[in-house]
């Protein structure tokens, strides 16, 4: 028998796998409750789900036909939504595919990719799959990007820097002056604006000025279609052309494409839902200020990073899980006493607040 391990590329023999969230039935099994009683506040999903217009639009999609490899309809819809020329937008199978494609486009084995941790784990995960060297530049005490330290970390082999804005899990956004300073280094800067519809702030206007800027966005959070895996990017025409050349030809499935187009047509309704989730986040902030043993960091997203002081974050996590409420626990050394909690529906917030009183 052949030695499969010997044939596997050396840097992929042992991979630090990205830890996703478990499905609701598995969470229910762990908590000993019914799946319908699970409250998922661990993935920053939209608890309101997809609107009826989206569900109606996708039921008659001809599933036997391949999607358009040039993404004509969805790119036109994205152009109208973003105010960007169609030549400067491209859709992907979630923002994750855009991240992976950027790694494929720019990184050779041994190249450096900068990562400002703590942040979204897919950046370092995809860079490691590309056999790149991941150089972590820690954030400051207020989770701000240390621009001077990033500049110091740049070497001739450094090509990419990913920054989430708002940052996941800390919730803070990247100031334009910091983005400009980093773009002036010549690095390819990918600004991940997955939570743009909650923050209301964007750096997409800088793509007309900087060819080395890519802005990544998603339909997963605000549009309530995380399960369909569709996102998009905004960049220079040159950047989009290269990414279109290397993407899988049928990367956007026909159901996701149709859902995204209808979501954009119904954006007024969906943005109102996003605004409602921000309202629930602010309601949670108000209640947390009254509690002892837990504080939170300011957030521009649909989530809060909460720090526990009287009980460990692990104990708080387990206490919430026993009540059917699942939040995000991190193993990162700077986050071990913190939990990220997604904004939920008013009813879910009611249960969350009551549960927090028991575990803080």
N, C-alpha and C positions, 0 to 999 in steps of 0.2 A: 504494500500500500504506500502511496506517496506521502511524504511528510508535508502536510498542509501548512503547518506553522513555518516551515522553512520557506515556503512559496509566498507567504503573506509579506507585504512590504513591512520592513522592520518597525517603522514608526506607528504601524497600525496593529501590531501584535497585542499590545495592551493599551487600550484607549480609556481615558476618563470619560465615560459615557455621560451625556447630558441627562439630568434627572427631570423627566416630565412629571405631570400630575396623573394620579391614578383615575380610572373611570369611576363614576358614581356608584356602580354596583360593588366595586371592590372597596371603596371607602365605606359603604354601608356594611359590608361584611366585617371590616375591621372594627367598626363602632357597634356592631350588633343591632343595627336598626334597619328599617326599610329604605331602599334606594330613593323613594319619593320623599323621605324625610331628611335627606342629605342637603346641607347648604354649602355650596361650593364658593368659597371666598378665597381660593388659593391660586387662581390662574388669571385673575383680572378679566374674566369673561363678562359679557353683557348678560345679566340675568333675565332681561326682558326678552331675549331671543330675537329671532328674525321676524320682521313685520309680515303681516298677512300678504302684502303685495309681492314680497319675495317668494313666499311659499306658493302662491298662485302662479307666478311666472315660471317656476322651475318644474312644475308637474308635467308639462307637455313637451319638455325639451327632448329632441330626437337623440337618444343616447347611442345610437348605432353609427353616428357620424363623428369624424374627427373634428376637433376645434380648429379655428383659424390660426395657423402658425404665426401670422403677422399681427394678430390681436387687433384687427382694425376697429371693431365696434367698441371694445372695452377701452382701447387707447383713446378713441374719440371722446368717450364719456369721461375719461380721466382728464383729458385736455380741457374739457368744458368745466369740470369741477375745480381743477387746480389753477386755471387761467394760464397754463403753460402750453406752448406749441406741442402738437401731437408727436413731433420728432424728438421731444425731450422727456417723454414718459414711456414707461414699460411696465407691464404687469408680471407678477411672479407667483409661484405656488406658495403663498404666504411671504411675509418679509424674510423668512428664513432662507428661501431660495435665492433672493437677491443677495443676502449676506454670503451665501455659498458661492454664487457666481462671481462676486467681487474677489473672493479669495482665488478662484480659478483663473480669473483674468490677470491678476497682478502678482500673485505670490509664486515663487519657485522654492523648492526645498532649500531651507537655510535662510531665506529672507525673514525679515522681522516685521511683526505686526504688534502695534501698541494697544494696550488694554488698560483702561482706567477703572480699576476695581474699587469697591464692589459694583458690579453692573451685570447686564444680561449675559448669561453664560454661553450663548450661542456664538458670540464673537470668538472667544478663545477656543471653543470646541471646533469650529470650522477651520480656524487657523491651524490647529494641531493636525487636523485631517489633511491639510495641504502641506504638511511637513515643514511648516514655518516655525520660527522661534517666536514664542509669545512673550513679550516683555510687559510686565505689569507695572503701571505707574499709579501708586495709591492716591486716592482722593484725599482732600483735606478734611479737617474736623467737621466742617459743615457740608461735606460730600461734594464740594466744588472741585472742578478739574484743576490740578496743579499745572498751569500752563508752562511755567518755567521748567518744571521737572520733565514735562513731556518734550520740550525743546531740547533739553539736555540729553534725553534718551535717543534722539534721532541720530542715526548713523547712515552711511551710504547705502546700506542694505535694508533700511527701514522704508516701507512703502505704504502701509495702511494704518489708519487709526479710526476706531469705531467709538462713537459717543451717542448714547441714548439721551433724548431730550423730549419730555422729562425722562430722567434716568430711572431705570428699573433695577433695584427696588427702592431707591431713596427718594424719588419724586421730584428732584430739582431739575431745572432746565439749564441749557447752555446759553450764556449771554452772547450776543452777537460779537462783541469785542473779542471774546475768547476764541470764537470760531474763526474770526478773521486772522487773529494772531497765529493760529494753528494752520490755517490754509496757506498763509504766507511762507510756511516752511517748505512747501512743495509736496507734502504728503497728500495722498488721497484720503480725504476726510469723509467718512460716512456718518451722517447724522440720522439716527434712527428716531423718527417721529411717530412711532406706533400710537402714542397717546395724544396726538395733535388735536383731535376733536374734543378732548377734555381740557387741554391747556389753552387752546386758542392762539398760541404763538408758534411761529414757524421761521425757519431760516431758508426756506425754499427760494426766496427772492435772490439769494446770493448765488444761485446756480447760473444766473445770467452773467455773473462777474467772474466766477471761479470755475474753470473746467475740471478742477480736482475735487469738486464737491459733489457728493451724492446724498440725496435725501430719500430715506426709506419710510414708507407708511404701510398701513394694514387695514383690512376690513374686519379683522377678528374681534376687536374690542368694541368700537363704536357702532358697527353695523350688525353685530350679533350673529356673524356667520363664521366663527372660528373653525368650525368643523369642515368648511369647504376649502380652507387653505388658499386664500388669495390676498395678495398685497401688491404694492407697486413702488416704483422709484421715479424720482425726478433728477435729471442731470443734464449735462451738455449733450448736444447732438452726437458728438464723437463718442462720449461715454455710452450712450444708449445704443449706438450702432454696434459697438464692440460687444455689449452684453446681449443684444439680439442675435448676434452671430454665434454665440457660444451656448445659448440656452437650449434646452430640449425643444424640438419643434412644436410639440403639442403640450407645453408645460401647464397651460391653464385649461382645466377640464370645462366642458360645455355648461355644466350646472353652475360652477363657480363663476364663470363669465356672465351668465344670464343674471345670477343673483347680484353680482356687483353692479351691473348696469341698472337694474331696478332699484337697488339700494341708493345709488346716486340720484336717481329720479325722485326718490322719496326721502331725500336727505333732510328736509325740514323736520319731518316726523322723527327721524333717527337722531338728529342733533338735539332735539328736545329731550329724547331719552338720555342722551349723553349728559345734557345739562342736569337732568333729574338725578343721575348717578353722582355728579359733582355735589349736588345738594345733599345726598345721603352721606357722602364723604365728610362734608362740612358738619352735618348733624352728628356724625360719629366724633369729630374733633371736639365739638361742644361738650359731649358727654364724657370724653376722655379727660378733659380738663378738670372735671369734678371728681375723678377717681384717684385714689392713692396707689402708688406702685406701678404706674404705667404712664409714659410720655410718648409723644409722636413727633416726627419731623415734618416740616411743611412740605406739601405735595401739590404738584400741578397736574397730577394724573387722577385716575379713578381708584386710587388705592392709598393706603397709609402704611408707613413703616413705623411700627410701635415698639418701644423699648421697655422691657420689664425689669423692675428693680427688687420687688419684695419676693417674687417667685421667679424661678428661671423661665426663660422663654420656652424651653422644652416642656416644663410642667404646665405652663399656660396652654401650649399647643395641645397637649394630651387632654387637659381639662375641657377645652373647647370641642375636641374631637369626640369625647364621650357624650357630649350633648348634640352631636350631629353637625357641628360647625367646623369646617376644614379651612385652615389658613395656610400660609406658606412659611415653613421653617427653613433656615439656611445653616449650612455648616461652615460658612466663611467666618474666619476668626473675629472679624469686626462686627459680625451680625448675629453671633451666637446668643445674645440676649434680646434679640429682636424678632418680631414676626411681621410679615407683610399681610395686610388685610384688604381685600378688594371691597369696593362699594357694592352693596346689594340693593334689593328692593326695600321699600319701607318695612314690610313685614319681616324680611330677613334682618334688617337693622335692629328691629325690636328684639328679636331673639338673640342677636349678637350682643347687644348692650346688656341684656339680662344675664347672659352667660359670662361676659367679661367681669361683671360684679362678683361672680363666684370664683373666678380664677386669678384675680389680681391681689 
